[in-house]
Amino acid sequence: MVLKCVPYMRFLTFVQRNRLFFGFIFTLLFTISGFAEKNASKSDYMSYYLKCHQLYLSHKWSQQYWPTENKQTKPKFSQVYSQEHVTEMITDSWMMERALSELFSYKIIRTMLQADLNRMAKNSRDPSGLKALFNAMKDDPELIANCVSRPYLIKKKLRDKFAWSKKQHMETNRKANLEMDRLLTHGQTEEGVLSEKTYQLHEQHKEGEPQHKFSGEVQLLDKAAFEQFMLIAKQPNQKPTILESKDSFFYERLKFLDHQSITFEKTSWPKEAFDDWWKNNRHQWQLTPKKNLNAPLKNFKLPRISSQFKPDSKAVAGNELWVLNDMPVHRFYHSAVWTGSEMIIWGGGYKSGARYNPASDSWVPLPFENAPVQRSRHHAFWTGTEMLIWGGFQDGRLNSGGRYSLENDEWININLTDAPAARAGHQSVWCGSKMLVIGGSGESTSLDSTGYDPVSDVWSEISLTGLDHAGAVNGAICTGDELFVWAGEFSSGAMYSLTDEVWRDIDLSLAPSPRRDYSIIWSGEDVIIWGGRIGTTPLDTGAPYNPSNNKWQKTYTKNVLAPKQDPVSIWTGNG
């Protein structure tokens, strides 16, 4: 046994005598191995994020509503989100994370992502929708944290840090202070934007019109809130001061005050928009071999999704009190569309909007670049991939709009060649592949009607031959291959064939009595008109119309709702 151990003992002696040499060899091999593993991991990160984001986006696309009127087949996921497109989204998010770290010394850490997972699970307004999302992500908290929460928090935090950065908006702040002095001395500014805001006691608000009309926005307040503003307004004049909001620097002063209405005049100097700043500066944080994708964060726990929502606007992220503050400011006469998983609101006197996801209970601002001019009382439609905005009011009637692409998170201008003239009281309807603009009144006594195809970005005229009372049309709805229009005050209407581009008469036997401000819906078989008013008298009558047999039907008059003016009707599938 001793003889057999001699070679082994000699080897150990040799190693001990040359331990420096062997130590160097082992260190070199370990370093090379670690370097190779590190580089391999860096290249694997993109593969990880690609698979992860594709899971999330594929689920989102599966939930995206495709209008039944659209006869085209809903595209496949790969046709909408190419690998190049997803890679670009991942890269842009990483560049934002790098900018957040290098410019504002702020890092997204594991506890923040876990806090966001917990927030979603606790605050979800659509628990079943959130559960479906978690299932699509394989119920893997690491995937959800890195590919749902992380991009959301990165963009949110970078927007917030940029918005309140003294360094980034130093020049605008300086200009605002200089111009405020000019405003107080000479009563004018060169770059300040003048607006007004009225706070009105809700008890004095009747039929949607404030008792005191001003050019700016009006906010209705209950008695307690109004009295608080009254106390503020009656305070002695203080030294004029420039105030700051997320979007601008501004100066306010009292313009009007009585027992039911308070109006402030506001002069504001807008800050540089985040989207413009990022577009011009993102190149500073491009990917390089030394500064590549960050590693996925790990060690997360999948929270239990609450079956009932319990209001909680605050969540602790690390050592920071994190408040969700991306909810849009209050507004009136804005638009809202449903995509299948998100609500998109826009306008209402502002050139802004946001997307709201009830499953994750999160708001994401819409971009400003190429957005239509601010407006209210406009029309909005969801096409299956885009939100169309058209018309509305802003210091007069508008004949412009825009298209918001959800997949690309960008606005696209609408071609105005051959676009319809500006008008009011018209009907705009989305009919599968076109937006149709019918009737209305404007500066011209005779207004054309047109259709807009967003795919070709082209307007085409719609002949009004065969349509009586075109200027009085106050109800329209798409039934699939045809457009139903109704001039309620004349109890007259017609059907327009989208294929043949001709009008056909509607049998008026048993048609609803003359009215305005009524509701109109499509059940899949019948057009149903209900409620409204004749003069100032609200109505509790209506009727369904079947386009296939060109007949109106009687409706039950027992146990109907009380008379309604401007009723809102939604078809649920069986009533």
C-alpha positions as CSV (number, residue, x, y, z in Angstrom):
1,M,0.0,0.0,0.0
2,V,2.8,2.4,0.8
3,L,4.5,1.7,-2.5
4,K,1.3,2.5,-4.4
5,C,1.1,5.9,-2.7
6,V,4.7,7.0,-3.7
7,P,3.8,8.5,-7.1
8,Y,0.9,10.4,-5.6
9,M,3.1,11.8,-2.9
10,R,5.8,12.8,-5.4
11,F,3.1,14.6,-7.4
12,L,1.9,16.6,-4.4
13,T,5.5,17.6,-3.6
14,F,6.0,18.8,-7.2
15,V,2.8,20.9,-7.0
16,Q,3.8,22.5,-3.7
17,R,7.3,23.4,-5.1
18,N,5.7,25.0,-8.1
19,R,2.6,26.4,-6.5
20,L,3.1,29.9,-7.9
21,F,3.1,28.5,-11.5
22,F,0.0,26.4,-10.9
23,G,-1.7,29.2,-9.2
24,F,-1.2,31.5,-12.2
25,I,-2.5,28.8,-14.6
26,F,-5.6,28.2,-12.5
27,T,-6.3,32.0,-12.2
28,L,-5.9,32.4,-15.9
29,L,-8.2,29.6,-16.7
30,F,-10.8,30.9,-14.3
31,T,-10.6,34.4,-15.7
32,I,-11.0,33.2,-19.3
33,S,-13.9,31.0,-18.3
34,G,-15.6,33.8,-16.4
35,F,-15.1,36.3,-19.3
36,A,-16.6,33.8,-21.8
37,E,-19.5,33.1,-19.5
38,K,-20.1,36.9,-18.9
39,N,-20.0,37.6,-22.7
40,A,-22.3,34.6,-23.4
41,S,-24.7,36.0,-20.7
42,K,-24.7,39.4,-22.3
43,S,-25.7,37.9,-25.7
44,D,-28.2,35.7,-24.0
45,Y,-29.9,38.7,-22.4
46,M,-31.4,39.8,-25.6
47,S,-32.7,36.3,-26.3
48,Y,-34.2,36.2,-22.9
49,Y,-35.9,39.6,-23.3
50,L,-37.1,38.8,-26.8
51,K,-38.9,35.6,-25.6
52,C,-40.2,37.4,-22.6
53,H,-41.6,40.5,-24.4
54,Q,-43.1,38.3,-27.2
55,L,-45.0,36.4,-24.6
56,Y,-46.4,39.7,-23.2
57,L,-47.1,41.3,-26.5
58,S,-48.7,38.2,-28.0
59,H,-51.1,38.0,-25.1
60,K,-51.9,41.7,-25.5
61,W,-52.5,41.2,-29.2
62,S,-54.8,38.3,-28.5
63,Q,-56.9,40.5,-26.3
64,Q,-57.0,43.4,-28.8
65,Y,-60.5,44.0,-30.0
66,W,-61.1,43.6,-33.8
67,P,-64.3,45.4,-34.8
68,T,-67.0,43.1,-36.2
69,E,-67.6,45.5,-39.0
70,N,-64.1,45.0,-40.3
71,K,-64.4,42.2,-42.9
72,Q,-60.6,41.8,-43.1
73,T,-59.1,39.0,-41.1
74,K,-57.2,40.1,-38.0
75,P,-53.5,40.0,-38.8
76,K,-51.2,37.4,-37.1
77,F,-49.1,38.5,-34.2
78,S,-45.9,38.2,-36.2
79,Q,-47.3,40.5,-38.9
80,V,-47.8,43.2,-36.4
81,Y,-44.8,42.7,-34.1
82,S,-41.8,41.7,-36.1
83,Q,-38.7,40.5,-34.2
84,E,-37.0,43.7,-35.3
85,H,-39.8,45.8,-33.9
86,V,-39.7,44.0,-30.5
87,T,-35.9,44.3,-30.4
88,E,-36.2,48.0,-31.0
89,M,-38.7,48.3,-28.1
90,I,-36.4,46.4,-25.8
91,T,-33.4,48.5,-26.8
92,D,-35.3,51.8,-26.3
93,S,-36.4,50.7,-22.8
94,W,-32.8,49.8,-21.9
95,M,-31.5,53.1,-23.2
96,M,-34.1,54.8,-21.0
97,E,-32.9,52.8,-18.0
98,R,-29.4,53.8,-18.7
99,A,-30.4,57.5,-19.0
100,L,-32.3,57.3,-15.7
101,S,-29.2,55.9,-14.0
102,E,-26.5,58.2,-15.6
103,L,-28.5,61.4,-15.8
104,F,-30.6,61.3,-12.6
105,S,-28.7,58.7,-10.5
106,Y,-31.8,56.6,-10.2
107,K,-31.8,52.8,-10.5
108,I,-34.6,50.4,-10.9
109,I,-34.1,47.7,-8.2
110,R,-35.7,44.4,-7.3
111,T,-37.8,45.8,-4.5
112,M,-39.4,48.3,-6.8
113,L,-40.4,45.6,-9.3
114,Q,-41.8,43.4,-6.5
115,A,-43.8,46.4,-5.2
116,D,-45.3,46.9,-8.6
117,L,-46.2,43.2,-8.8
118,N,-47.9,43.5,-5.4
119,R,-49.7,46.8,-6.5
120,M,-51.1,45.2,-9.6
121,A,-52.4,42.1,-7.7
122,K,-54.0,44.3,-5.0
123,N,-55.3,47.2,-7.1
124,S,-56.4,45.4,-10.3
125,R,-59.8,46.6,-11.5
126,D,-59.9,43.5,-13.7
127,P,-58.7,40.5,-11.7
128,S,-59.6,38.0,-14.4
129,G,-57.7,40.0,-17.0
130,L,-54.6,40.2,-14.7
131,K,-54.8,36.4,-14.1
132,A,-54.9,35.8,-17.8
133,L,-51.8,38.0,-18.2
134,F,-50.0,36.1,-15.5
135,N,-51.0,32.8,-17.1
136,A,-49.7,34.0,-20.4
137,M,-46.4,34.8,-18.7
138,K,-46.3,31.2,-17.4
139,D,-47.1,32.5,-13.8
140,D,-43.4,33.3,-13.6
141,P,-42.8,36.4,-11.4
142,E,-39.4,36.9,-12.9
143,L,-40.8,37.2,-16.4
144,I,-43.6,39.5,-15.3
145,A,-41.3,41.7,-13.3
146,N,-38.7,42.1,-16.1
147,C,-41.0,42.4,-19.1
148,V,-44.1,44.1,-17.7
149,S,-43.3,46.0,-14.6
150,R,-39.7,47.0,-15.5
151,P,-40.4,48.8,-18.9
152,Y,-43.4,50.5,-17.3
153,L,-41.4,51.8,-14.3
154,I,-38.4,52.8,-16.4
155,K,-40.5,55.1,-18.7
156,K,-42.6,56.4,-15.9
157,K,-39.7,57.3,-13.7
158,L,-37.7,58.8,-16.5
159,R,-40.7,61.0,-17.4
160,D,-41.1,62.1,-13.8
161,K,-37.4,62.8,-13.2
162,F,-37.2,64.8,-16.5
163,A,-40.4,66.7,-15.8
164,W,-39.2,68.0,-12.4
165,S,-35.5,68.4,-13.3
166,K,-34.3,72.0,-12.5
167,K,-31.3,71.5,-14.7
168,Q,-33.3,70.3,-17.7
169,H,-35.8,73.2,-17.5
170,M,-33.5,75.9,-16.2
171,E,-33.7,78.1,-19.3
172,T,-37.6,77.9,-19.4
173,N,-37.7,78.8,-15.7
174,R,-35.4,81.8,-16.3
175,K,-37.5,83.0,-19.2
176,A,-40.8,82.6,-17.3
177,N,-39.5,84.8,-14.5
178,L,-38.3,87.5,-16.9
179,E,-41.6,87.5,-18.8
180,M,-43.6,87.6,-15.6
181,D,-42.0,91.0,-14.8
182,R,-42.8,92.1,-18.3
183,L,-46.4,90.9,-17.9
184,L,-46.8,92.8,-14.7
185,T,-45.2,96.0,-16.1
186,H,-46.5,96.1,-19.6
187,G,-49.5,93.6,-19.5
188,Q,-48.0,91.3,-22.2
189,T,-45.5,88.6,-22.8
190,E,-43.7,87.3,-25.9
191,E,-43.9,83.6,-25.3
192,G,-46.3,83.1,-22.5
193,V,-49.6,81.2,-23.2
194,L,-52.7,82.8,-21.8
195,S,-55.6,80.7,-20.6
196,E,-58.4,80.9,-18.1
197,K,-59.8,78.4,-15.6
198,T,-63.2,78.7,-13.9
199,Y,-64.2,77.0,-10.7
200,Q,-68.0,76.9,-10.4
201,L,-70.4,75.8,-7.7
202,H,-72.1,72.7,-9.0
203,E,-75.5,73.8,-7.8
204,Q,-75.5,76.6,-10.3
205,H,-74.6,74.3,-13.2
206,K,-77.6,73.6,-15.5
207,E,-77.9,71.5,-18.7
208,G,-74.1,71.3,-19.1
209,E,-73.7,75.1,-19.5
210,P,-71.9,77.3,-16.8
211,Q,-73.7,80.4,-15.7
212,H,-70.5,82.4,-16.4
213,K,-68.8,81.5,-19.7
214,F,-65.1,82.0,-20.2
215,S,-62.8,80.9,-23.0
216,G,-60.9,78.5,-20.8
217,E,-61.9,75.3,-19.0
218,V,-64.6,75.0,-16.3
219,Q,-64.4,72.7,-13.3
220,L,-67.5,72.0,-11.2
221,L,-67.0,71.9,-7.5
222,D,-69.3,70.8,-4.6
223,K,-70.0,73.4,-1.9
224,A,-67.2,72.4,0.4
225,A,-64.5,72.4,-2.3
226,F,-65.9,75.7,-3.7
227,E,-65.7,77.4,-0.3
228,Q,-62.0,76.3,0.0
229,F,-61.2,78.0,-3.4
230,M,-63.2,81.0,-2.3
231,L,-60.9,81.4,0.8
232,I,-57.8,81.1,-1.4
233,A,-59.2,83.7,-3.9
234,K,-60.0,86.2,-1.1
235,Q,-56.5,86.1,0.4
236,P,-54.6,89.4,0.3
237,N,-52.5,89.9,-2.7
238,Q,-49.1,88.3,-2.3
239,K,-45.8,88.8,-4.1
240,P,-46.2,87.5,-7.7
241,T,-44.5,84.1,-7.9
242,I,-43.8,81.7,-10.8
243,L,-45.3,78.3,-9.9
244,E,-44.4,75.0,-11.5
245,S,-46.4,72.0,-12.7
246,K,-45.2,68.9,-14.4
247,D,-45.6,70.4,-17.9
248,S,-45.0,74.1,-17.4
249,F,-44.0,77.2,-15.3
250,F,-47.0,79.5,-14.8
251,Y,-48.3,82.6,-13.1
252,E,-52.0,82.9,-12.0
253,R,-54.0,85.9,-10.9
254,L,-57.7,86.3,-10.0
255,K,-59.9,87.7,-12.8
256,F,-63.5,87.2,-11.7
257,L,-65.1,86.4,-8.3
258,D,-68.7,86.1,-7.1
259,H,-70.8,83.8,-4.9
260,Q,-71.0,81.1,-7.5
261,S,-68.0,81.4,-9.8
262,I,-64.2,82.0,-9.6
263,T,-62.0,82.6,-12.6
264,F,-58.2,82.7,-12.6
265,E,-56.2,84.0,-15.5
266,K,-53.1,81.9,-16.2
267,T,-50.0,82.6,-18.2
268,S,-47.8,79.6,-18.7
269,W,-44.5,78.8,-20.3
270,P,-44.4,75.2,-21.4
271,K,-41.5,73.0,-20.6
272,E,-39.8,71.0,-23.3
273,A,-41.9,67.9,-23.9
274,F,-40.4,64.6,-22.9
275,D,-40.9,63.0,-26.3
276,D,-39.1,65.8,-28.1
277,W,-36.2,65.7,-25.6
278,W,-35.9,61.9,-25.8
279,K,-36.0,61.9,-29.6
280,N,-33.1,64.5,-29.7
281,N,-31.0,62.9,-26.9
282,R,-31.5,59.2,-26.9
283,H,-28.4,58.6,-29.0
284,Q,-26.3,59.4,-26.0
285,W,-27.3,56.1,-24.4
286,Q,-26.9,53.8,-27.4
287,L,-25.9,50.2,-26.8
288,T,-22.1,49.5,-27.0
289,P,-20.0,46.4,-26.3
290,K,-19.1,47.8,-22.9
291,K,-22.6,49.0,-22.1
292,N,-25.0,46.4,-23.1
293,L,-28.3,45.1,-21.8
294,N,-28.7,44.8,-18.1
295,A,-29.2,41.4,-16.6
296,P,-32.7,40.3,-15.6
297,L,-33.4,40.9,-12.0
298,K,-34.3,37.8,-9.9
299,N,-35.9,36.5,-6.7
300,F,-39.5,37.6,-7.0
301,K,-42.6,36.2,-5.4
302,L,-45.8,35.9,-7.4
303,P,-48.5,37.7,-5.4
304,R,-52.0,36.5,-5.0
305,I,-54.5,38.5,-7.1
306,S,-57.3,40.1,-5.0
307,S,-60.8,39.2,-6.1
308,Q,-62.1,42.6,-5.0
309,F,-60.5,45.9,-5.5
310,K,-59.5,47.9,-2.4
311,P,-58.4,51.5,-3.1
312,D,-54.8,52.1,-2.4
313,S,-53.1,54.8,-4.4
314,K,-49.7,54.4,-2.7
315,A,-47.1,51.6,-2.6
316,V,-43.7,51.5,-1.1
317,A,-41.0,50.9,-3.6
318,G,-37.7,50.3,-1.8
319,N,-37.3,53.2,0.6
320,E,-39.4,55.5,-1.5
321,L,-43.1,56.4,-1.3
322,W,-44.3,55.7,-4.8
323,V,-47.4,57.5,-5.9
324,L,-49.2,56.7,-9.2
325,N,-49.5,60.2,-10.8
326,D,-49.9,59.5,-14.5
327,M,-53.7,59.8,-14.4
328,P,-54.8,62.6,-16.9
329,V,-56.0,65.9,-15.5
330,H,-59.8,66.3,-15.3
331,R,-61.4,67.3,-18.6
332,F,-64.7,67.7,-20.4
333,Y,-66.0,66.5,-23.8
334,H,-63.0,64.3,-24.4
335,S,-63.1,61.0,-26.3
336,A,-62.6,57.4,-25.1
337,V,-62.2,54.1,-27.1
338,W,-61.7,50.5,-25.9
339,T,-59.0,48.4,-27.4
340,G,-59.9,45.1,-25.8
341,S,-57.6,45.5,-22.9
342,E,-57.1,49.3,-22.5
343,M,-59.1,52.5,-22.6
344,I,-57.6,55.3,-24.5
345,I,-58.8,58.8,-23.7
346,W,-57.8,62.0,-25.6
347,G,-58.6,65.7,-25.9
348,G,-61.2,67.5,-23.9
349,G,-59.6,70.9,-24.4
350,Y,-56.1,69.4,-24.2
351,K,-53.5,68.1,-26.7
352,S,-53.0,65.1,-24.5
353,G,-54.3,61.7,-23.5
354,A,-53.5,58.4,-21.9
355,R,-54.0,54.7,-22.0
356,Y,-55.5,53.0,-19.0
357,N,-55.1,49.2,-18.3
358,P,-57.7,48.1,-15.7
359,A,-56.0,44.7,-15.3
360,S,-52.7,46.3,-14.1
361,D,-54.4,49.5,-12.9
362,S,-51.9,51.6,-14.7
363,W,-51.9,54.8,-16.8
364,V,-49.5,55.5,-19.7
365,P,-49.4,59.0,-21.3
366,L,-49.8,59.2,-25.1
367,P,-47.0,60.9,-27.0
368,F,-47.2,64.6,-28.0
369,E,-45.2,64.4,-31.2
370,N,-47.5,64.7,-34.3
371,A,-50.6,64.7,-32.0
372,P,-53.6,66.6,-33.4
373,V,-54.2,70.1,-32.1
374,Q,-56.1,70.3,-28.8
375,R,-59.9,70.0,-29.1
376,S,-63.1,68.9,-27.6
377,R,-66.4,67.4,-28.8
378,H,-64.5,65.5,-31.5
379,H,-65.2,61.9,-32.8
380,A,-62.9,59.0,-32.0
381,F,-62.9,55.4,-33.4
382,W,-61.0,52.2,-32.7
383,T,-60.1,50.4,-36.0
384,G,-58.5,47.3,-34.5
385,T,-55.0,48.7,-34.6
386,E,-55.4,52.5,-34.4
387,M,-57.5,55.2,-32.8
388,L,-58.8,57.8,-35.3
389,I,-59.5,61.3,-34.1
390,W,-61.5,63.7,-36.3
391,G,-63.2,67.1,-36.1
392,G,-64.3,68.8,-32.9
393,F,-63.9,72.4,-31.6
394,Q,-61.1,74.6,-30.5
395,D,-61.8,78.3,-31.1
396,G,-64.1,77.2,-33.9
397,R,-64.9,74.0,-35.9
398,L,-62.0,71.8,-37.0
399,N,-61.5,69.7,-40.1
400,S,-58.4,67.9,-39.0
401,G,-57.5,64.9,-37.0
402,G,-54.9,62.1,-36.4
403,R,-54.3,58.4,-36.1
404,Y,-52.7,56.9,-33.0
405,S,-50.9,53.6,-33.5
406,L,-51.1,51.5,-30.4
407,E,-48.4,49.0,-31.6
408,N,-45.9,51.8,-32.4
409,D,-47.0,54.3,-29.7
410,E,-47.0,57.1,-32.2
411,W,-49.3,59.6,-33.9
412,I,-49.7,59.6,-37.7
413,N,-51.0,62.7,-39.6
414,I,-54.2,62.3,-41.6
415,N,-54.0,63.5,-45.2
416,L,-56.2,66.6,-45.6
417,T,-56.5,66.5,-49.4
418,D,-60.2,66.2,-50.2
419,A,-61.0,66.2,-46.5
420,P,-64.5,67.3,-45.6
421,A,-65.1,71.0,-44.7
422,A,-65.2,72.0,-41.0
423,R,-68.7,71.5,-39.6
424,A,-70.9,70.9,-36.5
425,G,-73.8,68.6,-35.9
426,H,-72.5,66.0,-38.3
427,Q,-72.3,62.2,-37.9
428,S,-69.0,60.3,-38.0
429,V,-69.1,56.5,-38.1
430,W,-66.5,53.8,-38.4
431,C,-67.7,51.2,-40.9
432,G,-65.2,48.3,-41.0
433,S,-62.5,49.9,-43.2
434,K,-63.6,53.5,-43.5
435,M,-64.5,56.5,-41.4
436,L,-67.6,58.1,-42.9
437,V,-68.5,61.8,-42.3
438,I,-72.2,62.6,-43.0
439,G,-74.2,65.8,-42.9
440,G,-73.8,68.6,-40.4
441,S,-73.7,72.4,-40.8
442,G,-70.9,74.8,-41.5
443,E,-70.0,78.0,-43.2
444,S,-71.2,76.5,-46.5
445,T,-75.0,76.0,-46.9
446,S,-74.3,72.7,-48.6
447,L,-71.8,70.3,-47.1
448,D,-70.3,67.2,-48.8
449,S,-70.1,63.8,-47.2
450,T,-66.9,61.7,-47.4
451,G,-65.2,58.5,-46.4
452,Y,-61.6,58.1,-45.2
453,D,-59.6,55.0,-45.7
454,P,-56.7,54.9,-43.1
455,V,-54.8,52.2,-45.0
456,S,-54.5,54.3,-48.2
457,D,-54.8,57.6,-46.3
458,V,-57.2,58.8,-48.9
459,W,-60.6,60.6,-48.8
460,S,-63.4,59.8,-51.2
461,E,-66.7,61.6,-51.8
462,I,-70.0,60.0,-50.8
463,S,-72.9,60.9,-53.1
464,L,-75.9,62.3,-51.3
465,T,-78.3,61.6,-54.2
466,G,-81.2,59.6,-52.7
467,L,-80.7,60.9,-49.1
468,D,-83.3,63.4,-47.9
469,H,-82.5,65.9,-45.2
470,A,-78.8,65.2,-45.4
471,G,-78.0,68.4,-43.4
472,A,-80.4,67.3,-40.6
473,V,-79.0,63.8,-40.1
474,N,-78.4,63.4,-36.3
475,G,-78.1,59.6,-36.0
476,A,-75.9,57.1,-37.9
477,I,-74.6,53.6,-37.2
478,C,-72.9,50.9,-39.2
479,T,-74.7,47.6,-39.7
480,G,-71.9,45.7,-41.4
481,D,-72.2,46.2,-45.2
482,E,-74.5,49.2,-44.9
483,L,-74.7,52.5,-43.1
484,F,-78.0,53.5,-41.4
485,V,-78.6,57.3,-41.1
486,W,-81.6,59.0,-39.5
487,A,-82.8,62.6,-39.5
488,G,-84.7,62.4,-36.2
489,E,-86.5,65.8,-36.4
490,F,-88.0,64.7,-39.7
491,S,-88.5,61.1,-38.8
492,S,-86.7,60.2,-42.0
493,G,-83.7,58.1,-43.0
494,A,-81.9,55.9,-45.5
495,M,-79.5,53.0,-45.9
496,Y,-76.2,53.4,-47.7
497,S,-74.5,50.4,-49.4
498,L,-70.8,50.4,-48.8
499,T,-70.3,48.0,-51.7
500,D,-72.5,49.6,-54.3
501,E,-72.2,53.1,-53.0
502,V,-75.9,53.9,-53.4
503,W,-78.7,54.9,-51.0
504,R,-82.0,53.0,-50.6
505,D,-85.2,54.3,-48.9
506,I,-86.4,53.1,-45.5
507,D,-90.0,52.2,-45.0
508,L,-91.3,54.8,-42.5
509,S,-94.3,52.8,-41.3
510,L,-94.2,52.5,-37.5
511,A,-91.0,54.7,-37.5
512,P,-90.3,56.6,-34.3
513,S,-91.9,60.0,-33.9
514,P,-89.8,63.1,-34.6
515,R,-87.1,63.8,-32.0
516,R,-83.5,64.8,-31.3
517,D,-80.8,63.8,-28.7
518,Y,-81.9,60.2,-28.9
519,S,-79.7,57.0,-28.5
520,I,-79.0,54.7,-31.4
521,I,-77.4,51.2,-31.2
522,W,-77.0,48.1,-33.5
523,S,-77.9,44.8,-31.9
524,G,-76.5,42.7,-34.7
525,E,-80.0,42.4,-36.3
526,D,-81.8,45.6,-35.5
527,V,-81.1,49.3,-35.3
528,I,-82.7,50.5,-32.1
529,I,-83.7,54.2,-31.6
530,W,-84.8,55.2,-28.1
531,G,-85.5,58.3,-26.0
532,G,-84.5,61.8,-26.8
533,R,-86.7,64.9,-26.7
534,I,-89.2,66.9,-28.8
535,G,-88.7,70.5,-27.9
536,T,-88.0,70.4,-24.1
537,T,-90.1,67.3,-23.5
538,P,-88.1,64.1,-22.9
539,L,-89.4,60.9,-24.5
540,D,-89.8,57.3,-23.3
541,T,-90.5,55.8,-26.7
542,G,-88.6,54.3,-29.6
543,A,-88.5,51.4,-32.1
544,P,-86.2,48.8,-33.6
545,Y,-85.6,48.7,-37.4
546,N,-84.6,45.5,-39.3
547,P,-82.5,46.4,-42.4
548,S,-83.0,42.9,-43.9
549,N,-86.8,43.2,-44.3
550,N,-86.9,47.0,-44.2
551,K,-89.5,47.1,-41.4
552,W,-89.9,49.0,-38.1
553,Q,-91.4,47.1,-35.2
554,K,-93.5,48.2,-32.3
555,T,-91.9,48.2,-28.8
556,Y,-93.3,47.4,-25.5
557,T,-94.6,50.5,-23.6
558,K,-95.1,48.8,-20.2
559,N,-92.4,49.1,-17.5
560,V,-90.2,51.3,-19.7
561,L,-87.6,53.6,-18.2
562,A,-88.6,57.2,-17.3
563,P,-88.3,59.6,-20.2
564,K,-84.7,60.3,-21.1
565,Q,-83.0,63.2,-22.9
566,D,-79.5,62.3,-24.3
567,P,-79.7,58.7,-23.1
568,V,-76.7,56.4,-23.3
569,S,-77.4,52.9,-24.7
570,I,-75.1,49.9,-24.9
571,W,-76.0,46.5,-26.5
572,T,-75.0,43.7,-24.1
573,G,-75.8,40.8,-26.4
574,N,-79.4,40.1,-25.4
575,G,-80.8,43.5,-24.5
